[in-house]
Amino acid sequence: MSCVLRAVGAEFEVDAFLRRSRFSPLKVWRRGDRISAKSADETEAASPKHGQSGFAALASAASFRKTAQQVSDATFFLRRHEAALSALADCPGVEAILLDFGIEDCPLHWKKDETQTSYFPPELLVLMAKLRIGLVVTRYPETAD
């Protein structure tokens, strides 16, 4: 998953919101639910609990290497779901709505003096601001082809 929309809040009634929306969440979590154990040594009882309720929805399936496609897909996603996202921003208990772009970090062969940039056009940023959506860029290690 390369670009994901997430909405979270300690008092967010995520199930009630999703019943009224057309979002197809990738993942839903509820405050107080256990976060799955991360290792065999960590028992289910010892695993931490979610402090917030929320959901994640796919905004773009473009690869980590295709930032421009992610931006295009995400812009389309925001426009398509503009009314629902506006309602989400006004939903009681929602503390944050984030659009997280997963981007491949600098290739291993890059020289030290080269720079990596990710461009987000004003059209996307204005739409995100209007809908009160924050921007997150998560950088992942280079993947082999």
N, C-alpha and C positions, 0 to 999 in steps of 0.2 A: 504494500500500500504506500503510495507516495504522497498524496495530499489528503488529509483527513480533517473533518470538522469535528470538534469536540465541544460539548456543553456540560458544565459542571456546577454544582452548588450543594452546600450542606443540607439545605432545606428544599432542594429541587425535587418535585414529585415527577420523576422521569417517566414512570409508567403512564401516568395520567396524561402527560404531554404527548407521548408517542402514540397513544390511542387516538388523539385528535389530529395527528399530523400524518403526512405521507412519507416521512423518512423511513428508510429501510436501514436500521442501524447495523453496523458491523459488530458492535459490542454494547452491552448495557450493564451498568453496575449500580449498586445501591449502597448508600451509607450504612455501615455496620456489617455488610457482607465481608466475608473473609477474602483476602487477596490470595490467590492460589499459591501454594508452597513453591518456592523458587529452586529448592534442591531436595535431594532425598533425605538430607539431615534435618530439614525443617519440617516438623510435623504440621498437619492441618490445624491443630489447636494452637500452635505457636505462631502461625502465620498472621501478619498484621491485617487489620480491617480497613476497608475504605472509609475515609473521612468525609467523602462527598458522594452524591449520586450523580450519574451522568450517562452520556452515550457518545459513541463515535459513529460517524457516517462517512462513507467514501465520497470525496469531492473530485478525485482524479486517480485513475489507475495507471497513469503514465509512469514510466520508469524513473528511478532516481537521477538518471542522466538527462532526462528531458524536461528541464525546468520550464521552458517556454510552453510546452504542451500542458504541463501541470497548471500553469497560470491560465491558459486558455480554458481548460476544463473547469477549473475552479470558478472562473468568471461566469461561465455558462451555468454551473451549479448554483451559484449565488443568485443569479437572475431567475433561474427556474424556480427556486425555493424562496424568493424574496419575501412573500407574504408570511410564510411559515417561520422564516428566520426573524422577521420583525416581531411576530408573536412570541417567539422564543426569547428574544431580548427583553420583552416585557413580562415574561412569565415569572411569577413569584418564586423566589428561591434560586434563580439562576444567577450565579456569581461571575461566570466567565464563559465566553464563547470564543473559541480559538480555531484558526485555520492553520494547520501544521503541514508545512511543505517538507517532505523528506527528500534531501538532496545529497548526492554522492559527494564526498569530500575530495579534495585535490588528489588527482591521480598520483600514484607513487613515483612516476617518472618526472614529475614537475620539478623545475629548478627552484631554488630558494627565493630567487628574485621575481618569480611569477606570482600573480595575484589571482585569487578566485573571487568572483562576484556573482551575485544572483540578483536579477532585475525583476522588480515588481512594478508594473505600469500604473500610472495614476488612475486609470479606469477601475482597476481592481481595488486599489487602496481606498478610493473614494467610496466605492460600493461597500467595502468592509467597514469603513468608518460609519457610514450611514446605518448599517445593520449592527453596529457596536461589536464587531468581531476583531479580536486581536490576531496579530501575525506571529507565528512561530516558524523558525527554520531549524530543522533537525538535520544535522550532517552525519552521514553514515560513511564508514570506511569504503574505499574503492572495492568494487566487486569484480571478479574475473568474468570474462565473457565466455 
